[in-house]
Amino acid sequence: ELDHFESLELARPVLQQGWKQLLKKWLKENKLTCSEELGDIVRLHDMTLALSVYLRPNVPNKVITCFAETGQTEKIVLSLKKVGYTPDYISLLQH
């Protein structure tokens, strides 16, 4: 598994070249270290893939936003209960 920095540095050019499938493959094989920063990079290219990145290191505020932006609102409450997170609803509504 690549460390945090290596994962970020590898993801940028791969996504810029349009090779999302390769990044998906690496994620499935656990070759990348998922982080909020990696999710932010992926999010610029694919919201659903970013959601899977945010779920792994448990970044609940970004998970909620991705669920909402991909129309999966029914999964928000389940996800919150699963991780025991209480969101700042005012902040979320402002986005």
C-alpha positions as CSV (number, residue, x, y, z in Angstrom):
1,E,0.0,0.0,0.0
2,L,1.3,3.4,-0.9
3,D,1.5,6.0,1.9
4,H,-0.6,9.1,2.1
5,F,1.7,11.4,0.1
6,E,2.5,8.8,-2.6
7,S,-1.3,8.1,-3.0
8,L,-1.9,11.8,-3.6
9,E,1.0,12.2,-6.0
10,L,-0.1,9.2,-8.0
11,A,-3.8,10.1,-8.1
12,R,-3.3,13.5,-9.6
13,P,-1.7,12.6,-13.0
14,V,-3.8,9.4,-13.3
15,L,-7.0,11.4,-13.0
16,Q,-5.7,14.2,-15.2
17,Q,-5.2,11.6,-17.9
18,G,-8.7,10.4,-17.5
19,W,-7.8,6.9,-16.1
20,K,-10.5,6.7,-13.4
21,Q,-10.8,2.9,-14.0
22,L,-7.1,2.5,-13.0
23,L,-7.7,4.4,-9.8
24,K,-10.8,2.3,-9.1
25,K,-8.8,-0.8,-9.6
26,W,-6.1,0.4,-7.1
27,L,-8.8,1.3,-4.6
28,K,-10.3,-2.1,-4.8
29,E,-6.9,-3.7,-4.4
30,N,-6.2,-1.4,-1.3
31,K,-3.1,-0.1,-3.0
32,L,-3.8,3.5,-2.0
33,T,-4.1,5.2,1.4
34,C,-7.5,6.9,1.5
35,S,-7.7,10.3,3.1
36,E,-9.8,13.4,3.0
37,E,-7.2,15.0,0.7
38,L,-7.4,12.1,-1.8
39,G,-11.1,12.3,-1.7
40,D,-11.0,16.0,-2.5
41,I,-8.8,15.3,-5.6
42,V,-11.0,12.4,-6.8
43,R,-14.1,14.5,-6.2
44,L,-13.1,16.9,-9.0
45,H,-13.4,14.0,-11.4
46,D,-16.0,11.5,-10.0
47,M,-18.3,12.1,-7.1
48,T,-19.2,8.5,-6.6
49,L,-15.6,7.4,-6.5
50,A,-14.8,10.2,-4.1
51,L,-17.6,8.9,-1.8
52,S,-15.8,5.5,-1.6
53,V,-12.6,7.3,-0.8
54,Y,-14.2,9.4,2.0
55,L,-15.9,6.4,3.5
56,R,-12.7,4.5,4.2
57,P,-11.0,7.0,6.5
58,N,-14.4,8.0,7.9
59,V,-14.8,11.7,6.8
60,P,-18.5,12.0,7.7
61,N,-19.1,15.6,6.6
62,K,-17.7,14.8,3.1
63,V,-19.6,11.5,3.0
64,I,-22.9,13.3,3.7
65,T,-22.2,15.9,1.1
66,C,-21.4,13.2,-1.5
67,F,-24.6,11.3,-0.7
68,A,-26.6,14.5,-1.1
69,E,-25.0,15.5,-4.3
70,T,-25.4,12.1,-5.9
71,G,-29.1,11.9,-4.9
72,Q,-28.6,9.2,-2.3
73,T,-30.2,11.1,0.5
74,E,-31.8,8.0,2.1
75,K,-28.3,6.8,2.9
76,I,-27.3,9.9,4.9
77,V,-29.1,8.9,8.1
78,L,-27.9,5.3,8.0
79,S,-24.3,6.5,7.5
80,L,-24.6,8.9,10.4
81,K,-25.9,6.3,12.7
82,K,-23.3,3.8,11.7
83,V,-20.4,6.1,12.6
84,G,-22.1,7.9,15.5
85,Y,-21.7,11.3,13.9
86,T,-23.9,14.3,14.5
87,P,-23.5,16.8,11.7
88,D,-23.5,20.6,11.8
89,Y,-26.8,20.9,9.9
90,I,-26.5,24.7,9.5
91,S,-23.1,24.4,7.9
92,L,-24.3,21.6,5.6
93,L,-27.3,23.6,4.4
94,Q,-25.1,26.5,3.5
95,H,-23.2,24.5,0.9
